[in-house]
Amino acid sequence: MVFDQVNGLPVHILVLHAAVIFVPLLALGSIVYALVARWRAKIGWAVALLAVVAPISAVVSKLSGTELYNRLLDNGMSGPGKVILDDHMNYGTITMWLSIALGVVSLVLVVLTSRAGAALPKVADIAFAVVIVVLAVLTGYYIFNTGDTGANAVWGTY
C-alpha cells in the first residue's frame, strides 16, 4: 500500500513530523486570525495555507499509522505495547478529525473576511472566534496526547 513503507522505513515515521508542526501552527494561526481582526490581511494567506496543509498532514499520518499498526499486529504485537498503541491510534483519529474541522472553519473565515473592507456581523465574528478557539484548544490537546502516546510506544519501557 502507498502509505506503508518507503525504502523499508514506515511512511508514518517519515510524515508524522509534518502533522506535529503544521497542526499546532494552524491552531495558533487560526486563533490569532479569529481574535485579532487587524492582523487578518497580513496572516490570512498563511492561515489559508495551513488550513489545507495541516489536515492533509494529519490524514496522511493517520493512514500511514494505521498501516504500520496493522503490520505490527500481523507480526504478533500484543501486551502492553498494543494497549499503548491502541490509545495512540484513538488519539490520532480524534486529532485527524479535529484538524479537519479546524481547517474547514478557519478556511471559511478567511474566505468570508479576505476581501478588502469585508467584515462579518459582530455576532458571526464572535461565533467564529469561539468555535475556532474551542477547536484549536481541543486539537492542541489531542495532538499532544497523540505524540505522547506514540513516543511512549516507541521509547517507553513496558
Backbone as CSV, one residue per row, in Angstrom:
resi,resn,N_x,N_y,N_z,CA_x,CA_y,CA_z,C_x,C_y,C_z
1,MET,0.853,-1.197,0.000,0.000,0.000,0.000,0.883,1.239,0.000
2,VAL,0.391,2.303,-0.537,1.153,3.531,-0.688,1.524,4.162,0.661
3,PHE,0.747,3.918,1.695,1.012,4.527,2.990,1.779,3.595,3.920
4,ASP,2.422,2.552,3.390,3.072,1.588,4.255,4.560,1.854,4.434
5,GLN,5.361,1.679,3.362,6.806,1.800,3.519,7.443,2.526,2.339
6,VAL,8.568,3.174,2.632,9.431,3.771,1.616,10.851,3.330,1.954
7,ASN,11.464,2.588,1.040,12.815,2.064,1.262,12.951,1.333,2.594
8,GLY,11.921,0.600,2.960,11.949,-0.191,4.180,11.576,0.563,5.449
9,LEU,11.420,1.874,5.367,11.007,2.661,6.532,9.499,2.865,6.505
10,PRO,8.861,2.773,7.661,7.423,3.059,7.690,7.158,4.509,7.281
11,VAL,6.212,4.710,6.381,5.843,6.059,5.942,5.450,6.908,7.148
12,HIS,4.818,6.302,8.127,4.380,7.035,9.313,5.537,7.767,9.983
13,ILE,6.674,7.109,10.080,7.846,7.717,10.704,8.308,8.929,9.895
14,LEU,8.133,8.882,8.596,8.597,9.957,7.724,7.644,11.151,7.683
15,VAL,6.333,10.926,7.860,5.361,12.004,7.658,4.770,12.578,8.938
16,LEU,4.897,11.881,10.032,4.228,12.354,11.245,4.723,13.717,11.695
17,HIS,5.977,14.033,11.373,6.524,15.312,11.815,5.859,16.503,11.125
18,ALA,5.339,16.296,9.937,4.596,17.372,9.267,3.361,17.728,10.089
19,ALA,2.639,16.722,10.561,1.455,16.991,11.382,1.842,17.633,12.710
20,VAL,2.962,17.189,13.283,3.419,17.743,14.560,3.732,19.236,14.430
21,ILE,4.168,19.658,13.261,4.469,21.075,13.037,3.237,21.848,12.555
22,PHE,2.577,21.338,11.513,1.527,22.114,10.859,0.227,22.209,11.656
23,VAL,-0.154,21.174,12.373,-1.419,21.223,13.118,-1.361,22.262,14.247
24,PRO,-0.307,22.279,15.085,-0.249,23.357,16.091,-0.123,24.753,15.468
25,LEU,0.592,24.873,14.340,0.664,26.174,13.670,-0.712,26.622,13.178
26,LEU,-1.498,25.677,12.664,-2.867,26.009,12.266,-3.673,26.470,13.474
27,ALA,-3.542,25.764,14.580,-4.296,26.142,15.788,-3.922,27.554,16.235
28,LEU,-2.643,27.830,16.307,-2.190,29.152,16.737,-2.589,30.231,15.732
29,GLY,-2.326,29.994,14.459,-2.665,30.979,13.430,-4.155,31.254,13.362
30,SER,-4.954,30.221,13.508,-6.413,30.391,13.451,-6.923,31.213,14.628
31,ILE,-6.360,30.974,15.806,-6.762,31.761,16.983,-6.428,33.235,16.761
32,VAL,-5.208,33.500,16.313,-4.812,34.897,16.070,-5.703,35.517,14.998
33,TYR,-5.945,34.794,13.922,-6.783,35.318,12.836,-8.194,35.619,13.344
34,ALA,-8.737,34.741,14.165,-10.107,34.928,14.653,-10.217,36.061,15.670
35,LEU,-9.184,36.249,16.479,-9.284,37.210,17.582,-8.701,38.590,17.278
36,VAL,-7.772,38.685,16.345,-7.099,39.960,16.065,-7.421,40.376,14.620
37,ALA,-8.544,41.037,14.463,-9.045,41.379,13.135,-8.060,42.251,12.348
38,ARG,-7.312,43.100,13.007,-6.403,43.990,12.285,-5.220,43.246,11.665
39,TRP,-4.953,42.026,12.075,-3.863,41.231,11.503,-4.333,40.334,10.360
40,ARG,-5.608,40.278,10.136,-6.162,39.336,9.154,-5.560,39.522,7.763
41,ALA,-5.398,40.743,7.323,-4.858,40.978,5.976,-3.412,40.476,5.864
42,LYS,-2.687,40.494,6.969,-1.280,40.094,6.943,-1.081,38.587,7.044
43,ILE,-1.944,37.901,7.774,-1.722,36.463,8.005,-2.756,35.569,7.335
44,GLY,-3.693,36.148,6.636,-4.750,35.354,6.008,-4.221,34.285,5.069
45,TRP,-3.225,34.636,4.266,-2.655,33.667,3.316,-2.042,32.481,4.061
46,ALA,-1.363,32.750,5.189,-0.720,31.670,5.948,-1.765,30.768,6.600
47,VAL,-2.811,31.370,7.150,-3.876,30.577,7.771,-4.582,29.740,6.718
48,ALA,-4.838,30.317,5.556,-5.485,29.561,4.470,-4.613,28.385,4.037
49,LEU,-3.326,28.618,3.888,-2.406,27.549,3.504,-2.356,26.458,4.574
50,LEU,-2.242,26.859,5.832,-2.222,25.880,6.926,-3.548,25.140,7.051
51,ALA,-4.655,25.811,6.721,-5.974,25.176,6.794,-6.110,24.031,5.805
52,VAL,-5.274,24.028,4.785,-5.261,22.946,3.801,-4.170,21.923,4.148
53,VAL,-2.967,22.420,4.416,-1.812,21.535,4.619,-1.895,20.749,5.932
54,ALA,-2.314,21.381,7.014,-2.345,20.702,8.314,-3.300,19.500,8.323
55,PRO,-4.544,19.657,7.871,-5.411,18.475,7.841,-4.893,17.374,6.916
56,ILE,-4.307,17.750,5.776,-3.754,16.730,4.879,-2.636,15.972,5.577
57,SER,-1.773,16.690,6.292,-0.687,16.017,7.005,-1.231,15.110,8.106
58,ALA,-2.308,15.526,8.752,-2.910,14.684,9.787,-3.545,13.432,9.182
59,VAL,-4.188,13.573,8.041,-4.808,12.418,7.376,-3.736,11.433,6.913
60,VAL,-2.675,11.933,6.293,-1.603,11.045,5.825,-0.937,10.362,7.015
61,SER,-0.740,11.091,8.108,-0.159,10.478,9.311,-1.070,9.388,9.863
62,LYS,-2.359,9.656,9.879,-3.319,8.667,10.380,-3.344,7.421,9.493
63,LEU,-3.428,7.616,8.188,-3.482,6.469,7.270,-2.199,5.646,7.324
64,SER,-1.066,6.329,7.355,0.206,5.598,7.427,0.375,4.929,8.781
65,GLY,-0.121,5.551,9.831,-0.077,4.934,11.159,-0.936,3.690,11.232
66,THR,-2.064,3.719,10.577,-2.934,2.539,10.529,-2.236,1.390,9.812
67,GLU,-1.552,1.705,8.719,-0.796,0.665,8.002,0.292,0.068,8.889
68,LEU,1.021,0.921,9.598,2.079,0.439,10.489,1.483,-0.414,11.610
69,TYR,0.403,0.042,12.192,-0.277,-0.687,13.261,-0.713,-2.074,12.781
70,ASN,-1.323,-2.121,11.598,-1.779,-3.408,11.066,-0.610,-4.355,10.803
71,ARG,0.504,-3.802,10.321,1.677,-4.638,10.088,2.227,-5.171,11.412
72,LEU,2.230,-4.324,12.438,2.699,-4.769,13.748,1.788,-5.858,14.317
73,LEU,0.481,-5.709,14.134,-0.450,-6.744,14.591,-0.217,-8.053,13.840
74,ASP,0.000,-7.951,12.531,0.267,-9.145,11.727,1.551,-9.847,12.167
75,ASN,2.479,-9.088,12.718,3.738,-9.660,13.198,3.666,-10.120,14.653
76,GLY,2.464,-10.097,15.238,2.262,-10.661,16.566,2.358,-9.700,17.731
77,MET,2.289,-8.406,17.493,2.348,-7.457,18.604,1.169,-7.682,19.554
78,SER,1.458,-7.671,20.839,0.409,-7.831,21.852,0.913,-7.243,23.168
79,GLY,0.113,-7.379,24.184,0.518,-6.948,25.516,0.435,-5.446,25.717
80,PRO,1.262,-4.937,26.650,1.209,-3.509,26.988,1.504,-2.597,25.796
81,GLY,2.388,-3.022,24.906,2.688,-2.213,23.727,1.460,-2.002,22.867
82,LYS,0.643,-3.030,22.724,-0.584,-2.908,21.936,-1.566,-1.958,22.616
83,VAL,-1.647,-2.024,23.925,-2.556,-1.135,24.659,-2.145,0.323,24.449
84,ILE,-0.837,0.586,24.527,-0.343,1.949,24.307,-0.633,2.388,22.879
85,LEU,-0.392,1.502,21.917,-0.663,1.854,20.523,-2.152,2.027,20.246
86,ASP,-2.994,1.273,20.938,-4.439,1.476,20.788,-4.824,2.891,21.228
87,ASP,-4.264,3.343,22.358,-4.515,4.711,22.812,-3.997,5.712,21.786
88,HIS,-2.788,5.454,21.277,-2.188,6.331,20.267,-3.079,6.422,19.029
89,MET,-3.589,5.293,18.581,-4.476,5.272,17.411,-5.759,6.073,17.675
90,ASN,-6.323,5.916,18.866,-7.545,6.656,19.195,-7.290,8.161,19.214
91,TYR,-6.202,8.566,19.870,-5.854,9.990,19.882,-5.593,10.497,18.465
92,GLY,-4.908,9.706,17.654,-4.607,10.109,16.284,-5.857,10.298,15.441
93,THR,-6.825,9.428,15.632,-8.087,9.551,14.890,-8.810,10.838,15.280
94,ILE,-8.880,11.110,16.567,-9.549,12.335,17.033,-8.792,13.566,16.540
95,THR,-7.457,13.523,16.599,-6.649,14.639,16.105,-6.926,14.898,14.632
96,MET,-7.002,13.839,13.851,-7.269,13.989,12.425,-8.603,14.707,12.197
97,TRP,-9.663,14.242,12.848,-10.984,14.843,12.633,-11.037,16.280,13.144
98,LEU,-10.402,16.542,14.281,-10.393,17.912,14.796,-9.605,18.849,13.892
99,SER,-8.491,18.376,13.342,-7.708,19.232,12.454,-8.469,19.513,11.155
100,ILE,-9.215,18.533,10.686,-10.057,18.766,9.506,-11.120,19.824,9.823
101,ALA,-11.779,19.676,10.960,-12.815,20.645,11.349,-12.222,22.036,11.515
102,LEU,-11.081,22.128,12.187,-10.430,23.428,12.381,-10.016,24.023,11.044
103,GLY,-9.502,23.201,10.157,-9.110,23.678,8.837,-10.295,24.227,8.053
104,VAL,-11.406,23.515,8.073,-12.598,23.956,7.331,-13.131,25.265,7.904
105,VAL,-13.291,25.336,9.212,-13.837,26.550,9.826,-12.894,27.736,9.594
106,SER,-11.601,27.501,9.729,-10.626,28.580,9.513,-10.644,29.054,8.072
107,LEU,-10.701,28.125,7.145,-10.733,28.490,5.726,-11.997,29.262,5.383
108,VAL,-13.121,28.859,5.941,-14.374,29.594,5.713,-14.239,31.019,6.245
109,LEU,-13.672,31.188,7.431,-13.500,32.526,7.994,-12.579,33.372,7.121
110,VAL,-11.484,32.791,6.647,-10.568,33.536,5.780,-11.282,33.965,4.498
111,VAL,-12.023,33.058,3.893,-12.725,33.390,2.648,-13.751,34.498,2.885
112,LEU,-14.475,34.418,3.980,-15.516,35.413,4.256,-14.954,36.788,4.602
113,THR,-13.722,36.842,5.079,-13.163,38.122,5.537,-11.982,38.607,4.699
114,SER,-11.659,37.912,3.638,-10.441,38.243,2.897,-10.583,39.426,1.943
115,ARG,-11.773,39.740,1.522,-11.944,40.894,0.631,-11.702,42.186,1.394
116,ALA,-11.113,43.153,0.706,-10.843,44.448,1.339,-12.141,45.053,1.849
117,GLY,-12.146,45.422,3.094,-13.326,46.029,3.699,-14.392,45.042,4.124
118,ALA,-14.152,43.744,3.907,-15.142,42.738,4.299,-15.139,42.585,5.815
119,ALA,-16.304,42.643,6.374,-16.447,42.461,7.814,-17.706,41.641,8.077
120,LEU,-17.590,40.726,8.994,-18.743,39.926,9.381,-19.562,40.679,10.417
121,PRO,-20.843,40.368,10.512,-21.617,40.912,11.635,-20.956,40.494,12.952
122,LYS,-21.046,41.332,13.933,-20.358,41.103,15.216,-20.683,39.728,15.804
123,VAL,-21.937,39.314,15.735,-22.319,38.022,16.303,-21.644,36.875,15.546
124,ALA,-21.525,36.990,14.225,-20.854,35.951,13.432,-19.365,35.936,13.737
125,ASP,-18.769,37.105,13.885,-17.343,37.200,14.212,-17.067,36.532,15.565
126,ILE,-17.914,36.794,16.526,-17.756,36.192,17.859,-17.974,34.677,17.784
127,ALA,-18.976,34.256,17.027,-19.254,32.822,16.896,-18.066,32.095,16.264
128,PHE,-17.516,32.661,15.196,-16.334,32.055,14.577,-15.177,31.995,15.566
129,ALA,-14.976,33.068,16.309,-13.875,33.103,17.273,-14.038,32.021,18.338
130,VAL,-15.238,31.868,18.852,-15.477,30.849,19.885,-15.245,29.453,19.325
131,VAL,-15.805,29.175,18.151,-15.641,27.847,17.548,-14.168,27.566,17.259
132,ILE,-13.461,28.544,16.718,-12.047,28.341,16.393,-11.218,28.143,17.645
133,VAL,-11.445,28.923,18.671,-10.666,28.755,19.908,-10.932,27.381,20.513
134,VAL,-12.180,26.962,20.568,-12.501,25.638,21.118,-11.854,24.536,20.292
135,LEU,-12.004,24.592,18.971,-11.393,23.575,18.110,-9.870,23.595,18.217
136,ALA,-9.273,24.764,18.283,-7.813,24.866,18.376,-7.298,24.291,19.690
137,VAL,-7.975,24.589,20.786,-7.558,24.049,22.090,-7.703,22.528,22.098
138,LEU,-8.821,22.025,21.615,-9.016,20.574,21.564,-7.986,19.910,20.644
139,THR,-7.729,20.525,19.511,-6.745,19.980,18.580,-5.359,19.946,19.225
140,GLY,-4.991,21.012,19.919,-3.708,21.049,20.618,-3.606,19.971,21.674
141,TYR,-4.675,19.788,22.445,-4.698,18.754,23.482,-4.511,17.370,22.868
142,TYR,-5.247,17.110,21.803,-5.188,15.774,21.203,-3.900,15.521,20.437
143,ILE,-3.344,16.528,19.805,-2.080,16.264,19.114,-0.963,16.033,20.123
144,PHE,-1.025,16.712,21.259,-0.037,16.456,22.313,-0.157,15.016,22.796
145,ASN,-1.371,14.588,23.092,-1.570,13.222,23.588,-1.253,12.165,22.535
146,THR,-1.527,12.487,21.274,-1.156,11.563,20.205,0.355,11.383,20.179
147,GLY,1.077,12.476,20.209,2.538,12.405,20.203,3.097,11.750,21.445
148,ASP,2.515,12.047,22.590,2.999,11.478,23.847,2.819,9.960,23.873
149,THR,1.652,9.487,23.470,1.440,8.035,23.465,2.275,7.360,22.387
150,GLY,2.480,8.045,21.256,3.348,7.489,20.217,4.788,7.380,20.694
151,ALA,5.262,8.420,21.366,6.625,8.383,21.903,6.763,7.300,22.974
152,ASN,5.744,7.160,23.801,5.782,6.095,24.818,5.780,4.717,24.174
153,ALA,5.058,4.581,23.080,5.021,3.289,22.387,6.402,2.933,21.834
154,VAL,7.124,3.939,21.355,8.430,3.685,20.747,9.539,3.662,21.787
155,TRP,9.544,4.631,22.686,10.672,4.808,23.586,10.373,4.425,25.026
156,GLY,9.136,4.124,25.353,8.775,3.811,26.729,9.251,2.430,27.151
157,THR,9.188,2.221,28.431,9.539,0.904,28.967,8.262,0.244,29.426
158,TYR,7.939,-0.845,28.821,6.720,-1.583,29.152,6.928,-3.049,28.993
